[in-house]
């Protein structure tokens, strides 16, 4: 595979009032911080630029913009075109406990107008943050009220803006950033289509694709009885578990948390079997399958055989027109035959 393909860049603005928690969430998601460690982070001065490599060839050009009034005024006047041009995504963070919520929304509305002027096709994600500080019984009501008020100030973006209630202390942060990343990956649907075909081949109840460095979910496929799983936040919970495991590995081995990884993890019970393994250089694959040693062993073999197909899905290139036929073509080259032979060899013994 050609490893010199041009990287695809996406400009992402991270904005909100000073102290809303922007840099904290960025550090947890992309720099392998844990929640208790972000207390030592200082306020962002002007704009902090980060080029974050994701899924191999996607480069996130992340602009973490200081939220002090003087900086915001400068963004909207002297740097207006510079800051708001060529933006793919605006992530605006509101502090749920802000005592100046109305003023925060006015600032947001001014930023929205600048975005509409210079990047009208950008996507807007609003994160109502620090929800852990609100009593559990009041969270949904307060979130709904704030969402309605903010949407009314979103002008041309009002019909499409996405809202998330987030906290650095639970998996809600991963849920929000997973949706943002899914939007940014150009051929996410092609990857999902290939993943769905693989799920049928290996008889998986569920396949979940994770980016290796950040542990964020890229996409998933759910089949059969797993569609009734009551734990709707299970994908983000696994992200959190993987992140914690990487940090533990780094602590005990001295390897940087961003580089720490594992070969495979397996869980076997009487109701289901589950494993997480490397799929490509940039991704891990989690598989939930029926409680059968035969299906389990065959699934591991078939996933290993499918790795080259996923490695070919370079996000910097256009989606392949024949993705839906990928496994059918593989049969012509012996892929399906090798799958059956390998499975049979393992089972007959």
N, C-alpha and C positions, 0 to 999 in steps of 0.2 A: 504494500500500500504506500502511496506517495505521502511521505511525512512532511513535505515542504509546502503543503497547501496553505494559501493565505488565510490568516485568521480573520474571523468575522467579529467586528467590534460593535458593541452596543453601549451608547451613552446612557447612564442612569443617574438621575438627580435624587439625592437623599436630603430632604428639607424638612423644616419644622422649627418651632421655637427652641431657643437654647434651654437645655435641660430636659427636653422631651424624651431623650433616650436613643437618639439616632446612632451615635458612635458606639454605644453599648451593644446594640443589636448587630451592628456591622461587625464588631469584634467577636461576638459569639458565633455568628454565622460563618464568617470568612477567616478569622484568625485563631480559631480553636480556644477562645476564652471560655471560662465557665462563669455563671452569673455572679458569683461572689467576687470574682477578680475584676469586674468592670468598675468597681468603686474607685480604683486608682486612676481611672481615665480622667483627663482634664477636659475643659471646654474646647470645642473645635474653633480654631481661629481662621477666619475667612473660609477658604475651600481646601479640603484635603483630598487629593487625587489618588485613587488606587486603581491599578490595572490588575484585574483578577482573572486568572485563567480558569475556565470552567468547561468541562466536557471536552477537553483536548484543544479545540480550535475556536471556542467562543471566548472572546476577551471582553469582560465587563469593565467599561471605563466609568468607574464609580466616583461621583463627585459628592463628597460629604460636606454639605454647606453649613457653615456656622449660622446659628439662628438668632444672634443678637440683632437688635433693631438696626444698628448702624450698618451691619453687613447686609441685611436684607434690603435696605434702602439702596445700597451700592449695587446689588444684583439687579434691582429693578430699574436703575437709572444708567449709571456709567457702564455697567457690564451686561446690560440686558440681552443684546444679541449674542454675546460671547457665552453666557451661561445657558440661555434657553434655546439656542439653535441646535438642530440635529439630535434632539433628545428622543430616545426610544421609550423610556419609562420615567415617570415622576413618582417617587415614593414620598408621601407627606405624612409626618408623624405628629399626632396630637397627644398631649399629656392629659389623661382623663381627669386628673386632679388640678388642672390649671385654673387659677383664680381669675384669669383673663381670657376665658374661652371665646367670648364675642370678639375680642381684639385679635385672637389667634385666627379666627375664621376670616376676618377682614384681611389679614396678611396673606392667608391662603388664597383668597379670592383674587388678590392682586397678582400673586404668582401664577394662578390659573390663567389670567388674562395674558400675561407675558408668554406663557407656554402656548396658548392658542394662537398668538401672533407669530411665533417663530417655529413651533413644532406642533401643528394642529393634528397630526396623526399619532401623537404620543399616547401611551396608555397611562392612566392615573390610578394609583393604588393608595388608599388612605388607611393608615394603621392607627387605631385608637389604642394608645399604649398605656402600660402600667395598670392593666385591669385587675391585677392581684391586690391593688390598694382599695378596691371597692368591695363592699360586702357581697357575698355570693348571690344572695337573693335579689340584689338590686342591679346586678351587672347587665342582664339582658335589656331591662327597661332603659337604663341609662345609655347603653350602647345604641339602642334603637333611636332614642331621642337625639343623640349627638349625630348619628348617621343622617337622619332626616334634615337636620339643620345644616350640616356640611354639604349635603347634596344640593340643597337649594342655592348654595353659594358657588357651585361648580360650573355654572354657566354652560358652555357648549359641551363640556365633558360630563354633565350630570347623568345622562342616560347610561354611560358606560363605566363610570368610576366604580371600583371595587373596594369594599370596606372589610377590615379585619380587626377583631379585638385581640390584642396581643399582650404578652408579658414575657420577660426574660426568664421567669421562674417556672414555666411549663412549656408544653409542646406547641402552644398557639403560635409562637414566633416562627417555628419551622413550617407550620401550615401556611402562614402568609407568604413566606419567602419561597416556598415550593411553587405556589401559584404564579409568583412573579417570574421565577426562573423558567417555568413551563412556557410562559408567554414569550420569553426571550430566545428560546431555542428554536431556530428556524424550521427544523424538520422533526419536531417532537412527535407529530402525528405519524410520520413514517416509522420512527422507532417504535411507537405504540402498535402500529400494524404488524410489524415483525415480531414484537413481543407477544401479540395475541396468537399468531401462528405457532410460536414456540410453546405457549401455554397449552394449546390443543395437542401438540405432539407429545409433550411430557405428562399430559393429564393433570396439570397443576390446577389447584383451586384458585390460586392467586400467584402472580409474579409481580415483584416490585423492583424497579430499577433505581438505584441510588448512585449519586455522584460520589466518587471515592474520597475526595479531599474534604468536602463540606458535609458529607452525609445527608445532603438534601435529596428528597425523592425527585426523580426526573419524570416518571410516569408509572402507571401500574395497569394491570389487567386482572379483573375479578370474574370468576366463573362459578357456575353451579351453586352449591350450598353456601359458599363463602359470601355471596351477595347478601345473605341474611345476617352476617356478622354484626352484632350490636355495637362494636367498638369502632366508631367512625373515625376516631383519631389514632388508629393503630399505626398508620404509616409514619406519622410524626413522632409517635412514641418510640418506634424503632430508630428513627433518626436520632432522637435524644439518647437512646441506649448506645448506639454506635459511636456517637460523639464522646460520650462518657468513657466508653471502652478505649477509644483512641487516646484520650487524655491519661487514662490509667496506664496504658502501655508506654506512653511517652515518659511518665513519671518514673516507672520502674526500669526502663531500658536506656533512658537518656536520649532517645530518638526524638526529634521535634514532632510535636503533635500533628502537624500538617503532613508529615511523612509516614507516621506510624500506621500500619495496616495489618490485617490478618489474612491467612490463607482461606480458612473456611470455619464456619460455626454451624453446629448441628443440634437440633432438638427433636427427640422422638417420644411420642406419647401414644396412648391407645386410641386417641381421637383424630390425631393429625401428626404429620411429620413436617419439619421446617428446617431449612438451611439457608445460609447466606454464603455466597462464594464470589470470587472475582469473575466478571464477565469480560471486560476489556481493560485496557490500561487505565481508563478513566472511570470505570463503573463497577459497582457490585450488584449482584442480583440476589434477591431474597425470593424463595419459593416455598409456598405452602401446598402440600400434596396429601392425598389420602394415606392412612396408616398402613402402608404396604412396603416391605423391604424391596420387593421387585420393582415397584414403581419408583421408589426412592433411588435405587441404584441406576435404573435406566435413565431417570431424569438427570442425574449428575453426568452420566456419559453423554447424553444428548445436548446438554447445555455446553459441555466442553467442545463438542463438534460444531455447535452453532456460533461459537465465539468469532470466527473469521467474518461471518455474515454481519454481525453487529459492529465489528471493527471497521467495516467498509462504509458504514453510515457516518461519514465525515460531515459534521454540521456546517462546515464552511461551503460545502458543495450543494447543488440543487438536489432535492429528493429524487431518488431513483424511480423511474416510472414503473418499474416492474417489482416493486417491493412486495406486493401481495403474492407474487409468484416466486418469491425467493426460495422457499423451501421446495416448491415443485421443481424448479430448475436444479436444486441440489440433488434431487432424486436421480436426475439424468446423469449427474457426475458421481453417483455412488453414495451420496450423503445418507439417504434414507436406508439404503442397503447396509451401510456400515453401522447405522444406528441399530438395526434389527440384529445384525450379527453380533455386535458388542453386547447388546442386552441378553441375547440367547447364551452367549459364552458365560456371562456372569450368572445366569439363572440355572443352567444345566448342572454346573458344579454343585 
